């Protein structure tokens, strides 16, 4: 420093005290550290904030879109309840009701389309093989049976 120190000042000043007009190196280093720390905390925040979405995506959850929307709502509203709900949804396994129901619907369609063909084949086979006279029944009894079956 200069010889123009105040007489009451100590003769040895610390390194971080600079003379007027000189560059303050400590302030520059502190500013750089502050900027790096702000970016690091921001990256940590983003990484932590996207945790439920990454968890749901990794395990191929059905509720992935719901988790993603809850994460975005939590990001923009800063309400942690939405983030906690997204985390819980990402952790639990919701039962898959769609696949069994589609399988049942497909099977019912096969039965419905196949039963009309099978029923028509059965009627022609029964009518050619078993006539009312061959069974020992009158045609009136057979008509009565068909009426009862049609109402059932």
C-alpha positions as CSV (number, residue, x, y, z in Angstrom):
1,X,0.0,0.0,0.0
2,X,1.1,3.6,0.2
3,X,2.9,5.5,2.9
4,X,-0.1,7.7,3.4
5,X,-1.6,5.4,6.1
6,X,-3.3,6.9,9.0
7,X,-1.1,7.0,12.0
8,X,-3.6,4.9,14.1
9,X,-3.8,2.2,11.4
10,X,-1.8,-1.0,11.9
11,X,1.4,-1.2,9.9
12,X,0.6,-4.6,8.4
13,X,-2.8,-4.8,6.6
14,X,-4.5,-8.0,5.5
15,X,-4.2,-9.1,1.8
16,X,-7.9,-8.4,1.1
17,X,-7.7,-4.7,1.8
18,X,-6.8,-3.0,-1.5
19,X,-5.6,0.5,-2.2
20,X,-8.0,3.0,-3.8
21,X,-8.1,2.5,-7.6
22,X,-6.8,-1.1,-7.5
23,X,-8.7,-4.3,-8.5
24,X,-10.3,-6.1,-5.6
25,X,-9.3,-9.7,-6.3
26,X,-11.2,-11.1,-3.3
27,X,-14.5,-9.5,-4.5
28,X,-14.0,-11.0,-8.0
29,X,-13.3,-14.5,-6.6
30,X,-16.3,-14.2,-4.2
31,X,-18.5,-13.2,-7.1
32,X,-17.4,-16.1,-9.3
33,X,-18.0,-18.5,-6.4
34,X,-21.4,-17.0,-5.8
35,X,-22.4,-17.4,-9.5
36,X,-21.2,-21.0,-9.5
37,X,-23.0,-21.7,-6.3
38,X,-26.3,-20.3,-7.6
39,X,-26.0,-22.4,-10.7
40,X,-25.2,-25.5,-8.7
41,X,-28.1,-25.0,-6.4
42,X,-30.4,-24.4,-9.4
43,X,-29.2,-27.6,-11.1
44,X,-29.7,-29.5,-7.8
45,X,-33.2,-28.0,-7.6
46,X,-34.1,-29.0,-11.2
47,X,-32.6,-32.5,-10.7
48,X,-34.6,-33.0,-7.4
49,X,-37.7,-31.5,-8.9
50,X,-37.8,-33.9,-11.8
51,X,-37.2,-37.0,-9.6
52,X,-40.8,-38.3,-9.6
53,X,-41.1,-37.9,-13.4
54,X,-37.8,-39.8,-13.9
55,X,-38.9,-42.5,-11.5
56,X,-42.3,-43.0,-13.3
57,X,-40.6,-43.0,-16.7
58,X,-38.0,-45.5,-15.7
59,X,-40.5,-48.0,-14.5
60,X,-43.0,-47.4,-17.4
61,X,-45.9,-46.5,-15.1
62,X,-49.3,-45.9,-16.5
63,X,-49.7,-42.7,-14.5
64,X,-46.6,-41.1,-16.1
65,X,-48.6,-38.2,-17.6
66,X,-50.3,-37.4,-14.3
67,X,-46.9,-37.4,-12.5
68,X,-45.5,-35.1,-15.1
69,X,-48.4,-32.7,-14.9
70,X,-48.2,-32.7,-11.1
71,X,-44.5,-31.9,-11.3
72,X,-45.1,-29.0,-13.6
73,X,-47.9,-27.6,-11.3
74,X,-45.5,-27.9,-8.4
75,X,-42.8,-26.1,-10.3
76,X,-44.9,-23.1,-11.3
77,X,-46.9,-22.8,-8.1
78,X,-44.2,-23.6,-5.6
79,X,-46.6,-25.7,-3.6
80,X,-44.8,-28.8,-2.3
81,X,-48.0,-30.8,-2.0
82,X,-48.2,-31.4,-5.7
83,X,-44.6,-32.6,-5.8
84,X,-45.3,-35.0,-2.9
85,X,-48.4,-36.3,-4.7
86,X,-46.3,-36.8,-7.9
87,X,-43.7,-38.7,-5.9
88,X,-46.3,-40.9,-4.2
89,X,-47.9,-41.7,-7.6
90,X,-44.5,-42.5,-9.1
91,X,-43.8,-44.9,-6.2
92,X,-47.0,-46.8,-6.2
93,X,-48.1,-49.4,-8.7
94,X,-51.6,-48.8,-9.9
95,X,-53.4,-52.0,-11.1
96,X,-53.8,-52.4,-14.8
97,X,-57.5,-52.7,-15.4
98,X,-57.3,-51.9,-19.1
99,X,-55.5,-55.0,-20.4
100,X,-57.8,-57.6,-18.7
101,X,-60.9,-55.7,-19.8
102,X,-59.6,-55.6,-23.4
103,X,-58.9,-59.3,-23.3
104,X,-62.4,-60.0,-21.9
105,X,-64.0,-57.8,-24.6
106,X,-62.0,-59.6,-27.3
107,X,-63.0,-63.0,-26.0
108,X,-66.7,-62.0,-25.8
109,X,-66.5,-60.7,-29.4
110,X,-65.0,-64.0,-30.6
111,X,-67.7,-65.9,-28.7
112,X,-70.5,-63.7,-30.1
113,X,-69.3,-63.9,-33.7
114,X,-68.5,-67.7,-33.4
115,X,-71.7,-68.6,-31.5
116,X,-74.0,-67.6,-34.4
117,X,-72.1,-69.7,-36.8
118,X,-71.9,-72.7,-34.4
119,X,-75.6,-72.3,-33.5
120,X,-76.6,-72.3,-37.2
121,X,-74.5,-75.5,-37.8
122,X,-76.0,-77.2,-34.7
123,X,-79.5,-76.4,-35.9
124,X,-79.0,-77.9,-39.3
125,X,-77.3,-81.0,-37.8
126,X,-80.1,-81.5,-35.3
127,X,-82.9,-81.0,-37.8
128,X,-81.4,-83.6,-40.2
129,X,-80.6,-86.2,-37.6
130,X,-83.3,-85.9,-35.0
131,X,-86.8,-85.4,-36.3
132,X,-89.7,-85.2,-33.8
133,X,-91.0,-88.5,-35.1
134,X,-87.7,-90.2,-34.6
135,X,-87.5,-89.1,-31.0
136,X,-91.1,-90.0,-30.4
137,X,-92.4,-86.6,-29.7
138,X,-95.0,-84.7,-31.6
139,X,-94.3,-81.6,-33.5
140,X,-96.5,-79.6,-31.1
141,X,-94.2,-80.5,-28.2
142,X,-91.2,-79.4,-30.2
143,X,-92.8,-76.1,-31.0
144,X,-93.7,-75.6,-27.4
145,X,-90.0,-76.2,-26.4
146,X,-88.8,-73.7,-28.9
147,X,-91.2,-71.1,-27.6
148,X,-90.0,-71.7,-24.1
149,X,-86.3,-71.4,-25.1
150,X,-87.0,-68.2,-27.1
151,X,-88.5,-66.6,-24.0
152,X,-85.7,-67.6,-21.7
